[in-house]
Amino acid sequence: MKAPLRFAILYERKLILLLCAIGALRVFIFSAAFPFFNNVDEQAHVDLVMKYARGHVPRDLGQYSSESAYYISLYGTPEFFMAPQQFETKDFPPPNWMLPAEQRDDVVKRNSDWWRSNQNHESGEPPLYYALAGLWLNLGRVSGITGGWLLYWVRFLNMFVAAALVWVGFVAAKLVFPDRQFMRLSVPLLLAVWPQTAFYSIQSDVLSPLCFGVAFVALIKFLQAEQPTLYLALLLGLALAASCLVKFGNVPLLAVALGAATFKVRQLARTRRLPAIIGSLSLLMFSVTLPIALWFVWNVQTFGDLTATAAKIEFLGWTRKPITSWLPHPIFSFRGLKEFWPELVASFWRGELLWHGRRLASHLSDVFYWVSSTAAIGFTVATLLRDTQINLRQRSNLWLALLSFAVLVVSTVLLSISFDYGECVYPSREHPYFTSGRLLSAAAVPFFLFYAQTIDALLSPIRRLPLRGLVFGGIVLFIVVSEIILSWPAFSSHYNLFHFNKAQ
């Protein structure tokens, strides 16, 4: 390897490691700024983490544990759901942990009793995140971390997930576009500044982008390999299984992987090389199906249904509609699509947190997110349907990326049309749309791959790479500044980590 090339590779990797550190630091700062417990069911997820940490795997919805009820009652804030004007003093009350001991104990007891009387509707969720977070929680306990600091300790696990995700994005971009430095840098940079608020919360969605990101990289390598190895097959299978064991909503991604594997099998069959990889294919199928099958068996034995969702659906007051009643649905009208699509895509970018009872969002940034994303999807489709400068391998990988994102969008559409939501607040009969963009987050690496490809193509008339990087830097700066402005009020919260007293 020539010295200049070796230096360039070393410099590039150092830059990517810096982006990993930036992504981790950003998650650390914002995770510390937001108090507990947010509007995206963080109470329920904390309860499950604490149960798994104690070795208690739920067998039904069950009530909140005494331990989690205590933490929720002592460290919870009303700031996500309420405005200060709703209080008599026109300001938020002091945190419960700052009250005099007798008053604090009385408030915590009353609130804890209420939480212990409620069922945890998330109890049937797949176990991987909660098991991992539970182990991390126990590590914190062994290290002497207690009280509210322990809650933030669990959140800070997301730092490592964010850093790893940036690296996976770099690997994916390097595999698909090995000769385009802009792509190798822009994909990890977008992932480093991705303002998805799921990373500032204790919830299972945070693992989805990393697990399927690894699966996506392994799938690309599987397709590119002349003879996929046993190790590669095992990695791909376990990463796909992990994606499903983090979030059941990621199961549709198996269809994309199955389609890609079928394409590879047909390709090898034409060249008479299929017998040589029977072992790898068998290991792939085994490593995907066994963990998921074991989870299904557990669900049937405990919750009574394959996916452990029946109890949750009943708890939420939803009812399944027969397929014949799925249509008509407002999502297929212009008005419904206008309500569904922009919010779905915008929340994929910036998350779903409320603050003072209002969505943490701005019209300008939301328009940028959904318009630019829609344009990227359209541009990618147009690029793939006509002859361009991208080669056949890049074309197949971009199709894979696009389909990974599309299958999750279709999944949210099916969720929207297949239920009567009864008296539920979200989704509701008046607004029967699943617009939680975090449900698409598993496809983050594929999405930012074709999103960055679109930007690169549009900036291609700019021949000088530094100037092109400057324009791209303006986009990144807009994303970063928008997130800081939107999240800034949380930094002054008296309930967050920055305001914990020494007693904590």
BAGU-64263 format. One line per 3 residues: for each residue x, y, z of C-alpha. Coordinates in Angstrom, 1 decimal. Each point is the difference from the previous one (the first is absolute). Last residue first. Example, Ala and Ser with C-alpha at 12.3 -4.5 7.8 and 13.67 -1.06 7.14 Angstrom:
13.7/-1.1/7.1 | -1.4/-3.4/0.7;
! end
This chain:
-28.6/12.2/44.6 | 1.0/1.8/3.2 | 2.3/2.2/-1.9;
-2.9/1.8/-1.6 | -1.3/-0.9/-3.4 | -0.5/3.1/-2.1;
2.2/-0.9/-3.0 | -1.7/-3.5/-0.1 | -3.4/1.4/-0.7;
-2.9/0.9/2.2 | 0.8/3.7/0.4 | -0.5/0.4/-3.7;
2.2/2.7/-1.5 | 1.5/-2.4/-2.6 | -3.5/-1.1/-1.1;
-0.7/3.5/-1.4 | 2.9/-0.5/-2.5 | -1.4/-3.0/-1.8;
-1.6/1.8/-2.9 | 2.8/2.5/-0.5 | 2.7/-2.7/0.4;
-1.8/-2.3/-2.5 | -0.4/2.7/-2.6 | 3.7/1.0/0.4;
1.2/-3.5/-0.7 | -2.2/-0.6/-3.0 | 0.8/3.4/-1.5;
3.7/-0.6/0.6 | -0.2/-3.4/-1.8 | -1.6/1.7/-3.0;
2.6/2.7/-0.1 | 2.7/-2.6/0.3 | -1.3/-1.5/-3.2;
0.7/3.3/-1.7 | 3.5/0.1/1.5 | 0.7/-3.6/-0.9;
-0.8/0.8/-3.7 | 2.5/2.9/0.3 | 2.6/-2.3/1.5;
-0.7/-2.6/-2.7 | 0.6/2.3/-2.9 | -2.0/-1.0/-3.0;
-3.3/1.6/0.9 | -2.3/-1.4/-2.7 | -0.2/-3.1/2.2;
-1.9/1.8/2.7 | -3.4/-1.6/-1.1 | 1.6/-3.4/-0.3;
1.7/0.3/3.4 | -3.2/1.1/1.7 | -1.9/-2.9/-1.6;
2.7/-2.5/1.1 | -0.2/1.5/3.5 | -3.7/-0.8/0.2;
0.6/-3.5/-1.6 | 2.5/-0.9/2.8 | -1.9/1.9/2.6;
-3.0/-2.2/-0.5 | 1.9/-3.3/0.0 | 1.7/1.0/3.3;
-3.2/1.2/1.6 | -2.1/-3.1/-1.0 | -0.6/-1.1/3.6;
-1.3/3.5/0.6 | -3.2/-0.5/-1.9 | -2.1/-0.6/3.1;
1.8/3.0/1.5 | -2.0/2.0/-2.5 | -3.2/-0.3/2.1;
-2.7/1.1/-2.4 | -2.4/-2.9/0.4 | -3.1/1.6/-1.4;
-3.7/-0.3/1.0 | -0.5/3.7/0.8 | -3.6/0.4/1.0;
-0.3/-3.7/1.0 | 3.1/0.4/2.0 | 3.7/-0.9/-0.2;
0.8/1.3/2.5 | -2.7/1.0/2.5 | -1.7/-3.4/0.2;
-3.8/0.1/0.3 | -0.5/-2.7/-2.7 | 3.0/-0.5/-2.2;
-1.7/-2.1/-2.6 | 3.0/-1.9/-1.5 | 1.3/-1.1/-3.3;
0.4/3.3/-1.9 | 2.7/1.7/2.0 | 2.0/-3.2/0.8;
0.0/-0.8/-3.8 | 1.3/3.5/-0.7 | 2.7/-0.3/2.6;
1.1/-3.3/-1.6 | 0.1/1.6/-3.4 | 2.4/2.6/1.4;
2.1/-2.9/1.5 | 0.1/-1.7/-3.4 | 1.1/3.2/-1.7;
3.1/0.6/2.2 | 1.4/-3.4/-0.7 | -1.1/0.2/-3.6;
2.0/3.1/-0.6 | 3.1/-1.4/1.5 | -0.2/-3.3/-1.9;
-0.7/2.0/-3.2 | 3.1/2.0/0.8 | 2.0/-3.2/0.4;
-1.2/-1.3/-3.3 | 1.0/3.2/-1.8 | 3.4/0.2/1.7;
0.7/-3.5/-1.3 | -1.2/0.8/-3.5 | 2.1/3.2/-0.3;
-1.0/3.5/0.7 | 0.6/2.4/-2.9 | -3.6/0.0/-1.0;
-2.3/-2.0/-2.2 | -3.6/0.4/1.1 | -2.3/-1.6/2.6;
2.5/0.1/2.8 | 0.5/3.7/-0.3 | -3.7/0.8/-0.1;
-0.6/-2.1/3.1 | 2.9/1.8/1.8 | -1.3/3.4/-1.1;
-3.5/-0.8/1.3 | 1.3/-1.3/3.3 | 2.4/3.0/0.4;
-2.8/2.4/-0.9 | -2.3/-1.5/2.7 | 2.8/0.3/2.5;
0.7/3.6/-1.0 | -3.6/0.9/0.3 | -0.6/-1.9/3.3;
3.0/1.4/1.8 | 0.0/3.5/-1.3 | -3.7/0.4/0.7;
0.6/-1.2/3.5 | 2.9/2.4/0.5 | -2.1/3.0/-1.0;
-3.1/-1.0/1.9 | 1.9/-0.5/3.2 | -0.3/-3.0/2.3;
0.1/-1.0/3.7 | -3.7/-0.8/0.0 | -2.0/1.9/2.6;
-1.1/-1.0/3.5 | 2.6/2.0/1.8 | 2.6/-2.0/-2.0;
-1.1/-2.9/-2.2 | 2.4/-2.5/-1.4 | -0.7/-1.7/-3.3;
3.2/-0.5/-1.9 | 2.0/2.5/-2.2 | 0.8/-1.9/-3.2;
-2.5/-2.8/-0.1 | -2.4/2.5/1.6 | 0.3/2.1/-3.2;
-0.6/-3.0/-2.2 | -3.2/-1.2/1.8 | -1.3/3.6/0.4;
0.4/0.8/-3.7 | -1.5/-3.3/-1.1 | -3.1/-0.3/2.1;
-1.8/3.4/0.0 | 0.6/0.6/-3.7 | -0.9/-3.6/-0.8;
-3.3/0.4/1.8 | -0.9/3.2/-1.9 | 1.0/-1.5/-3.3;
-2.0/-3.2/0.7 | 1.5/-3.4/0.5 | 0.7/0.6/3.7;
-3.7/0.9/0.4 | -0.9/-3.7/-0.1 | -2.5/-1.8/-2.3;
1.0/-2.7/0.4 | 1.3/-2.1/2.9 | -3.5/-1.4/0.5;
0.4/-3.0/-2.2 | 3.2/-0.9/1.9 | -2.0/-0.4/3.1;
0.7/2.8/2.6 | 2.0/-0.8/3.1 | -1.2/1.7/3.1;
1.9/2.6/2.1 | -0.8/0.8/3.6 | 3.6/0.5/1.0;
-0.1/-2.9/2.5 | -1.5/-2.3/-2.6 | 2.7/0.8/-2.5;
2.6/-0.5/2.7 | -1.5/-3.4/1.0 | 0.0/-1.1/-3.6;
3.6/1.1/-0.7 | 1.9/-3.0/1.4 | 1.2/-0.8/-3.6;
-1.1/-3.7/-0.2 | -2.9/0.2/2.4 | -0.7/-1.4/3.5;
2.0/2.5/2.0 | 2.1/-2.7/1.7 | 0.3/-3.2/-2.0;
-0.8/1.7/-3.3 | 2.5/2.8/0.6 | 2.7/-2.4/1.1;
-0.5/-2.1/-3.2 | 0.2/3.2/-2.1 | 3.2/1.0/1.7;
1.5/-3.4/-0.7 | -1.0/0.2/-3.6 | 1.6/3.4/-0.3;
3.3/-1.3/1.4 | -0.1/-3.1/-2.2 | -1.1/1.6/-3.3;
2.8/2.4/-0.7 | 3.0/-2.2/1.1 | -1.5/-3.1/-1.7;
-0.7/1.8/-3.3 | 3.5/1.4/-0.2 | 1.6/-3.3/1.1;
-1.8/-1.8/-2.8 | 1.0/2.6/-2.5 | 3.6/-0.2/1.1;
0.0/-3.8/-0.2 | -1.6/0.0/-3.4 | 2.7/2.3/-1.2;
2.0/-2.3/-2.3 | -3.1/-1.7/-1.3 | -1.1/3.3/-1.6;
3.0/0.5/-2.2 | -1.6/-1.2/-3.2 | 0.3/3.5/-1.6;
-3.8/0.3/-0.5 | -0.6/-1.4/3.5 | 2.3/2.6/1.5;
-2.1/2.9/-1.4 | -3.2/-1.8/1.0 | 1.3/-0.3/3.6;
1.1/3.6/0.1 | -3.5/1.3/-1.2 | -1.6/-2.3/2.6;
2.3/1.6/2.7 | -1.0/3.5/-1.1 | -3.7/-0.9/0.1;
0.4/-1.7/3.4 | 1.8/3.1/1.4 | -2.8/2.3/-1.2;
-2.6/-2.3/1.4 | 1.9/-0.2/3.3 | -0.4/3.8/0.2;
-3.7/-0.6/0.6 | 1.0/-1.3/3.5 | 1.2/3.5/1.1;
-3.4/0.9/1.6 | 0.7/-2.8/2.5 | 2.7/2.1/1.6;
3.2/-1.0/1.6 | -0.4/-3.7/-0.6 | -0.7/0.7/-3.7;
3.2/1.9/-0.5 | 1.9/-2.6/2.0 | -1.2/-2.7/-2.3;
1.3/1.9/-3.0 | 3.3/0.6/1.7 | 0.2/-3.7/0.9;
-0.6/-1.1/-3.5 | 2.4/2.4/-1.6 | 2.8/-0.8/2.4;
-0.5/-3.7/-0.4 | 0.0/0.2/-3.8 | 3.1/2.1/0.1;
1.8/-2.4/2.3 | -1.1/-3.0/-2.1 | 1.6/1.7/-3.1;
-1.8/1.4/-3.0 | 1.4/-1.3/-3.3 | 0.4/2.6/-2.7;
-0.7/2.6/2.7 | -1.8/3.2/-1.1 | -3.5/-1.1/1.0;
1.2/-1.2/3.4 | 2.1/3.1/0.5 | -3.1/2.2/-0.7;
-2.0/-2.2/2.4 | 2.6/0.3/2.7 | -0.1/3.8/-0.3;
-3.8/0.0/0.2 | 0.0/-2.4/3.0 | 2.4/2.3/1.8;
-2.3/3.0/-0.7 | -2.9/-2.2/0.9 | 1.4/-0.4/3.5;
1.3/3.6/0.3 | -3.2/1.7/-1.3 | -2.2/-2.2/2.3;
1.9/0.5/3.2 | -1.5/3.4/0.9 | -3.5/-1.2/-0.6;
0.1/-2.0/3.3 | -0.6/2.9/2.3 | 1.8/2.0/2.7;
0.2/3.5/-1.6 | 2.4/2.4/-1.5 | 0.7/-2.3/-3.0;
-3.7/-0.1/-0.8 | 0.4/3.8/-0.6 | 1.0/-0.5/-3.6;
2.2/3.0/-0.8 | 2.4/-1.8/-2.5 | 3.2/1.9/0.6;
2.4/-3.0/0.0 | -2.1/-1.9/-2.5 | 0.3/2.9/-2.5;
3.7/0.1/0.5 | 0.2/-3.8/-0.4 | -1.7/0.2/-3.4;
1.9/3.2/-1.2 | 3.5/-1.4/0.5 | 0.1/-3.1/-2.1;
-2.4/1.6/-2.4 | 2.3/3.0/-0.6 | 2.9/-2.4/-0.3;
-1.4/-1.7/-3.1 | 2.1/-3.0/-1.1 | -1.3/-2.6/2.4;
-3.6/0.9/-0.6 | -2.1/-3.0/1.2 | 2.4/-1.5/2.4;
1.4/3.3/1.2 | -3.5/1.4/0.6 | -0.9/-3.1/2.0;
3.2/0.1/2.1 | -0.5/3.7/0.7 | -3.6/-0.6/1.1;
1.2/-2.8/2.3 | 2.4/2.5/1.6 | -2.7/2.5/0.6;
-2.2/-2.7/1.5 | 2.7/-1.1/2.4 | 0.3/3.6/1.4;
-3.8/0.2/0.4 | -0.2/-3.4/1.7 | 2.8/1.0/2.3;
-1.7/3.2/1.0 | -3.3/-1.8/0.4 | 1.3/-1.7/3.1;
-0.1/3.5/1.5 | -3.8/-0.5/0.6 | 0.7/-2.8/2.4;
2.4/2.1/2.0 | -2.5/2.8/-0.1 | -2.4/-2.1/2.0;
2.8/-1.1/2.4 | 0.8/3.7/0.7 | -3.5/0.3/1.2;
0.7/-2.1/3.0 | 3.1/-2.2/0.1 | 3.4/-0.6/-1.8;
2.4/-2.1/2.1 | 1.8/-1.8/-2.8 | -2.0/-3.2/0.7;
-3.2/2.0/-0.5 | 1.2/1.4/-3.3 | 0.9/-3.5/-1.2;
-3.4/-1.1/1.0 | -1.6/2.7/-2.2 | 2.2/-1.0/-2.9;
-1.2/-3.6/0.4 | -3.6/1.3/0.1 | 0.7/2.1/-3.1;
1.1/-3.2/-1.9 | -3.0/-2.0/1.2 | -2.4/2.8/-0.7;
1.4/0.5/-3.5 | -0.2/-3.6/-0.9 | -3.3/-1.0/1.5;
-2.7/0.6/-2.7 | -3.0/2.0/1.4 | -2.7/-1.8/1.9;
0.4/2.1/3.1 | -0.7/3.3/-1.9 | -3.5/0.4/1.4;
1.3/0.3/3.6 | -3.1/-0.4/2.2 | -1.0/2.5/2.6;
-0.5/-0.4/3.7 | 3.7/0.3/0.7 | 0.0/3.4/-1.6;
-2.7/1.3/2.3 | 1.6/-1.3/3.1 | 3.3/1.6/-1.1;
-1.7/3.4/-0.3 | -1.4/-0.1/3.5 | 3.2/-1.3/1.5;
2.2/2.5/-1.9 | -2.1/2.9/1.2 | 0.0/-1.2/3.6;
3.8/-0.7/-0.1 | 0.7/3.4/-1.4 | -2.1/1.9/2.5;
1.8/-1.8/2.9 | 3.4/0.4/-1.5 | -0.3/3.7/-0.9;
-0.3/0.3/-3.8 | 3.0/0.0/-2.3 | -0.5/-3.6/-1.2;
-3.6/0.9/-1.0 | 1.3/2.5/-2.6 | -1.1/3.6/0.7;
-3.5/1.0/-1.3 | -0.2/1.4/-3.5 | -0.9/3.6/-0.4;
-3.1/2.1/-0.4 | -0.4/-0.3/3.8 | -3.5/-1.5/-0.4;
1.3/-2.5/-2.5 | -1.3/-0.3/-3.6 | 2.1/3.0/-1.0;
3.1/-2.1/0.4 | -1.0/-2.1/-3.1 | -0.8/-3.7/0.4;
0.9/-3.3/-1.8 | 3.7/-0.1/-0.3 | 0.7/2.4/3.0;
-1.9/-2.1/2.6 | 3.3/-1.5/1.2 | 0.7/-3.5/1.4;
2.9/-0.6/2.5 | -1.8/-1.1/3.2 | -3.2/-1.6/-1.4;
1.6/-1.7/-2.9 | 2.9/-1.3/2.1 | -2.4/-1.4/2.6;
-2.3/-1.5/-2.6 | 3.0/-1.6/-1.6 | 1.0/-1.8/3.3;
-3.6/-0.9/1.0 | -0.4/-1.7/-3.4 | -2.6/1.2/-2.5;
-2.9/-2.5/-0.3 | -0.1/-3.0/-2.2 | -0.3/-0.1/-3.8;
0.6/-3.8/0.0 | 2.9/-2.3/0.3 | 2.5/2.8/0.7;
3.7/-1.0/0.3 | 1.2/0.6/3.6 | 3.7/-0.5/0.3;
0.4/3.1/2.2 | 1.6/2.0/-2.9 | -2.9/-1.2/-2.2;
-2.5/1.6/2.4 | 2.0/3.2/0.2 | 0.2/0.2/-3.8;
-3.7/-0.7/-0.3 | -1.0/2.8/2.5 | 2.3/2.4/-1.9;
-1.8/-0.9/-3.2 | -3.4/0.6/1.5 | 1.0/3.4/1.5;
1.6/1.0/-3.3 | -3.4/-0.4/-1.8 | 0.9/2.6/-2.7;
-1.2/2.9/2.1 | 3.2/0.5/1.9 | 0.9/-1.0/3.5;
2.5/1.2/1.1 | 2.0/3.2/-0.7 | 1.5/1.0/-3.3;
3.4/1.7/0.2 | 2.0/-3.1/1.0 | -1.2/-1.9/-3.1;
0.7/3.1/-2.1 | 3.6/0.3/1.2 | 0.8/-3.8/-0.2;
-1.6/-0.4/-3.4 | 2.1/2.9/-1.4 | 3.1/-1.5/1.6;
-0.6/-3.4/-1.6 | -0.6/1.5/-3.5 | 3.1/2.2/0.4;
2.1/-3.0/1.1 | -1.1/-2.0/-3.0 | 0.7/3.0/-2.2;
3.5/0.2/1.4 | 0.4/-3.8/-0.7 | -1.1/0.8/-3.6;
2.7/2.7/-0.3 | 2.7/-2.4/1.4 | -1.1/-2.5/-2.6;
0.3/2.5/-2.8 | 3.5/1.1/1.1 | 1.2/-3.7/0.2;
-1.5/-0.7/-3.5 | 1.6/3.2/-1.4 | 3.4/-0.9/1.6;
0.0/-3.5/-1.5 | -0.9/1.5/-3.4 | 2.9/2.5/0.2;
2.4/-2.8/1.2 | -0.8/-2.4/-2.8 | -1.4/-3.4/1.0;
! end
